[in-house]
Amino acid sequence: MTTQTLGGQVAIVTGATAYIGKAICARLAQSGAQVIVSGRNAEAGAGVVAEIEKAGGQARFERADLMVPGELDALAARVSERYGRIDILVASGAGASHDSPSFRFFKDMELAHFEAYIRAHWLTRLYAIRAVHPHMVKAGGGRIVAIGTDAGRVATVGESMIGGSTAGMMQMCRALSREFGRDKIRVNMVSMSYISDAEPRWEPGSPSLMTKPGGGGMLDALKRRMLFDVQCRDIANAVAFLAGPESAAITGQTLSVNGGLSTLG
């Protein structure tokens, strides 16, 4: 452990059993936070906790399904009762999991797909924020960081619902930053594009988007357009900044970590 800027603080990270969520947990623990590793897979969660503890950090696994609001309510209640406070929420996960829908043209979607996109990219964040908010108010403040895709900022073919859902989540968070600011709660977002060490596990999408003539697909096209490689640790560093004291004057903002893929203002 090197810096302890988050010493004494309690942080919940959802979707935390692998890839980006796992990296965020490790980074927050490195900064001294007591990290609550949350997800559906208890075995994977225990592995994340073990790695953090081996490095000298503090972590505990708490199971919760992002798609079930009641489970997130129960998670927040358990954490608040055990530690007396919740200081940080990182609302991550679901968007690239094995049971989430992938790139699809609008014409290839069914009604069930629309709802799945909205739940994965928007409502999961809403459920987590709703569960934690009253506990942060009680504690006298806090920091919320929602994780999303750059498709919520930049219109992209094949991501009408991925981007539309994320854009809704981002606008919700901007509005909440105004409301929650009265209770000393800051709300920010981190967005991203292709992450080289976190391949999506989602189900197949429109064939022409997944595999292009001559080889490759949509993900390969994204990789070719990026100026710099982006890995899970880069997202984790951005989250740690927004969760820490260095960002005390920042709320309602989206920090895009996309390797130069886009430069939208």
N, C-alpha and C positions, 0 to 999 in steps of 0.2 A: 504494500500500500504506500503510495507516494503523497498525493494531495488529499486533504480531508475537508474539502469545502462543503460537503454534505453530511458531515459528522453529526450524529444525533437525529437525523431525519429518516422518516419511513417512506419508502417508495414502492408503489405497486406497479408492476409491468405486466400487462396482459399479452397473450400470445407469445409467451416468453420461453418456451421450451426448445427453440431452435433458431438458427440463423440470426435475423436482425434483432428479435426480442432477446435472444440469449446474449448477444453482444452488448445490448443496452444494459442488461442486468449486470454484466461483468464491469462495465464502465462506471455505472452508478455506485457499485460496491467499492470500486477502486477509489472513488471520491468520498467514501466513508458512510454511505447510506446503508441502512438496514433494508435489504431488498426482498420484496415479496414476489417470488417467481410464480406466475399464474398461467395456467393452461389446462388442456384436457388430459394430457399424457403424464401421469404421475411418475412413471419410470424415467422419462426424459427430463422431467422437472427436477427429480432427485439428482440426476446427473449434473444439471446446471448448478444446483446448490452445492454439490460436492466440489466442483471446480472452483467456485467462488470461495468457499471455505478453505480450500487448499492454498489459494492465493492470499489468504489472510482476511478475507471479507466476511460480511454477515449476510446470510440469506436463508429464506424459508420458502418451501413450496406450499401453495394453496390452490387446490383445484377449483376451476370455474370454467364453464362453457360460455364463450362470448356471445353466443346466439340466444342465451337464456337469461333474460333480465334478472329473474329471481336469484340465480346463482351468483351474479355479480353483486346484488344487494347483500346477500349472505356473506360473500367474500369481504366486502367493505366493513360489514358489521364485525366480523371475526377479527380483522386486522385492527380496527379501532379499539375493540375491547382488549385485545392482547397488548397493544403498544400505547394506547391512549391518544393516538393521533394518526393522521395520514397527511403527509406533507407534499408528496409528489405522486402524480398518476401519469404513466405513459401508456396511452391507449393504442396498442399495436395488434397485429395478428389478423387472421381470417382472410385477408385479401388475396393471398397467394397459396392458400392451403389446398390440400388434395381434393377437398369437396367444394371448392369455389369455382365459378364459371370463368372461362378464359376469354381471349380476344374473339369477338364475334361481330360480324356485320349485323346491322339491325334486322335485316330480312331473315336472318338465320335464328333469331331469338323467339322463344315462346314466352308466354305469360309468367311461367315459373322462373325463367331466367331473370326477368326484370326484378322480381322480388328478391332473388338470390343476390344480385349485384348490390341492391340497396342495403340489404342486411349486412353483407360482408364489408362493404366500403363506407357505410354511413352509420347504420343503426347500432353496430357493435360499439362504435365510439360513443354514441349517445347513451347507450346502456351503461357503459363504464363511467362516464362523466356523471350521469344521474345518480349512480350508486355512491360515488365518492364525494360528491359536492357537499352534502350536509355535514359530513365529517370534517371536511376542510374548513367550512364555516365555523364549526365548533372549535377547531384548533386555532382559529384566528388568521387563516390564510393558507396559501398553497400554490403549487404550480402544476398545470396540466399541459402535457405535450401529446398531441394527436399525430399519428403517423399515417401518411397517405401517399398517393401516387401523383406524379407530375401531370398525369392525364386530367387531373382536376383543374390545372392551370392552362394547359395547352390542348387545343382540340386535336384529336388523333383518330384517324380512321380505324375502325375496329374496337374503339374504346368509348363508344357513345354512352354506354351505361356505367362502365368503370369510371370514366371521367365525370359523367353527370352526377353519379352518386358521391364521388369524392369532392366535387365542387360544392355540392349541397352540404357535406360535412364541414368543409372549410368555411363556408359562409356562416353556418351555424356557430362554429367556434369563434369567428370574428365577432358575431353578435354577443356570444356568451362572454367574451373578454370584456365587453362594455358592462354587461350586467354583473359579472362576478368581481369586477374590479372594486366594487364598493365593499366587498368582503376581503380585499387584499389577495385575491386569487388571480394569477396570471394564466392566460390560455394562449398557447402558440401551437404551430404545426411544423412538422418536418416532412417535406415531400421528396420523392426520388423517382428515378427511372430504372434502368437495368443495374442490378447489383451482381458483380461477377462471382461472388462466393455464396449466392443465395438464389439458385435456380428455382423458378416457380414450380409447384407440384400440382397445379390445377389440372382439371379435366380438359380434354381437347376442345378447341374452338373451331372457327370456320377454317376448312382445310387450306384455302388459298392464303390465309394469314399465317398459319402455322408452318406451311412449307411453300416456299416460292419457287417458280421455275428456275432451274439452274442451281438449286441448292439454297439452304438457309430458310429463314422465316422472319417474322416480325421482330423477334428478340435479336436475331443476328443483325438486322438492319439498324436497330437501336445501338448495338455495340459498335458498329462501324462508324456511326455518327458522333459518338462520344469522344471528347478530346482527352479526357483523363479517366483512368480506371476508378470505379467506386466500389468499396467493399462494406461489409456490415459494420466494421469498426468506424467508418466515416459517418454513418448514420448515428451510431452510438455517441460519437464525439459531439455531433450537433445537438443531440438530445441532452447530453450532460451540460452543455453550454446553456440551453434554455431552462434547464432544471436548477441551475446554480446561481450564485449571487452576481455573477458577471452580467447577467441579462435582466437585472432588477428593473430597468427602465423600458423593457420590451414586453408588449402584450398584443394579441390580435394579429400576429404576423406569421407568414409562412417562410421558412428557411428551406430553400431548394438545394439539395445535394445531388446534382445530376451529371457531374463530370463535364459540364459545358454543352450538354445536349441541346438545351434551350436557354435563352437569356431573357425570358419574358419579365417585364417590370412589375 
